[in-house]
Every structure is written in structure tokens, then in C-alpha cells.
């Protein structure tokens, strides 16, 4: 039986990924559906290549309800000139394109969470097929990967750029240097609590420099966060030597997310009351949120207590919350 990773991908690019110049096209995935027997999922892609040099892979909408990345990357694909590039820039503004079109975190086709689908399968679901193509055909081309995230419809974040704490300290150092170059208001050394199947993990296991962001949330974007994204992506490309010019450095506050105590979760369904605003100081044991039961009156709320000192970097966004949902994230300020 043929190993799945030896099977050819059903996805075909409409452009030559290795050609010189600026190319705009699609990753075309055949998808037979009720309203189009020979239909396709058409994932937009842009490649800007000029001679030798490093390659950056820039991606957004890994989750479809996160918008700073797509806004920055559609703009970059339109405006970046080939003569300003040394090496290559591969831009996929909406990685999980079906989810992006629907404005949902996961794909409406198969409910696939792209960031939990790597390394993917060429014979799997639509989401797994896209992940497999990225894993086998785009990641190997890249030296540097920047994947934009924000909180989507269910979380809101302080705007930060981040990289992961890694066993390979040389690789980790390169990643944190790129984070510093991005120059977001906050920079985070992150330890992931659920790294299985992540795009991040797949790239890092290949030895790539991987950088990510959380730039806001609530299922929308703000002028401030889009500005951070646009400046940050150019800074990272300049830092890598792919785009000429100096990094536009602005002050950043470094934060650490060292373990699972950073995260707090609801134990009951209810109405959430945030007790600390984003960026606010948190002390261990203090009440950072309350969850009010809505089934009857006269019932005391569930209190959510901080497990460490730090600042609040993320909070649940909608007013209603379910048991098991993330309530808040605390990071340690350096």
C-alpha cells in the first residue's frame, strides 16, 4: 500500500512557483459538490521571486475569522515590487480559504481546523489536502515562515508577535530575533499548550524560523492592529534580507508564557464578567473573571482566579461562555 505522503497532491498551482517575477494565481483543489460537479476550491497565492536569496512564506486566515493577516497580505501582494526583493516571497493571504469565505474559524466544508491538520493527507478532507500541499510543497521552499493570527470571534488579545520556546536554542534565537524585528507593541516567548497537528510545529520540525502573531480579535480588525501587521511583515522581510531597507524598530515589551498556568478556563456555562481589562496588572489569586449562571436568580457566580502574577494578554470575547472555554490568558512581564 502506497504511503500517503508518497501520493501526489490533488492540488495544482496555476502559476510556476519557481519562476522569476511577480505571479498571481491559485492553488486549485478539485472539489465536487452539489452545485458544481467539477468544481474547485481556489486558494489565492502570490509569488514574488528575484534571483538568489532567502524565501519567506507568509500566511493569513489559518483560521477564517482572523483578519489582520489577510488585510496586510493582500495589500503586500499588490504593492511589493519585484525589484525590491532579493530571493522570494510566497504569499497565501487566506490559508483556510473556505473558512475565510464563510467568516468562521473552521472550514464549512469539513469543519477542519487548519492549525490542527498538519501534516495533512493528500487523500483526506479538503482541509487536510490543503495542509498536505503546504507541508510538502510550500514549507520545504521556505527559510522563514510568518503566520498571522488574532483572536477570531471568541478571543481578544493585546497585539503581540510571538515565537515558541524550542529545544534547538539556535533555531529559537533566530525566531525571537525575527519577533523583535516585527516590532509589535508586545513580544511573547510562548510555550504552546496544544501543539499537536499545528502548522507551527510542522514548520519548526523542518528547522524553519517560525513567527506568529495575535493582533486583536472579536471577529474583526482595527486600524491600529492592521497598521501593526503591515509594518511588521515588512520589518520581518527586511530583517531577513529579502527586502531592502532598515527595520522600522519601535519599542516592544517582552512577555513570557512559560506554562499552562497562564490559561484559565470556565467550569460552567454562563454570562462572563471580565474583572481586568487587557493589559491590566494581575496578581496570583485575584479574581480575573466571574461567570454568572443564567438559569435562575440568587446564585453566586463562579469566580476565576489568576494562577500567577503578570498582565492580562487575552480574554474571552462574547458575553456568553461555555464550560471548557478559555476565559483569560496571563503572561509574565519582563
Secondary structure, DSSP 8 states (H G I E B T S, - for coil): ---GGGS--SEEESS-TT-SEEEEEEEEEE--BTTBTT-EEEEEEEEEEESSS-EEEEE--SSTT--HHHHHHHHHHHH--GGGBSEEEEEES-SSHHHHHHT-SS-TTT---GGG-TT--TTS-HHHHHHHHIIIIIGGG-SEEEE----TTTEEE--EEEEE--S-HHHHHHHHHHHHHH--SEEEEE--S--TT-HHHHHHHTT-EEEEEE--BTTS--HHHHHHHHHHHHHHHHHTTSB-S-------EEEEE-SGGGEEE-SS-EEEEESS-TT-EE-TT-EEEEEE--SSSS---EEEE-SSSEEEEEEE-SSEE-TT-EEEEEEEE-
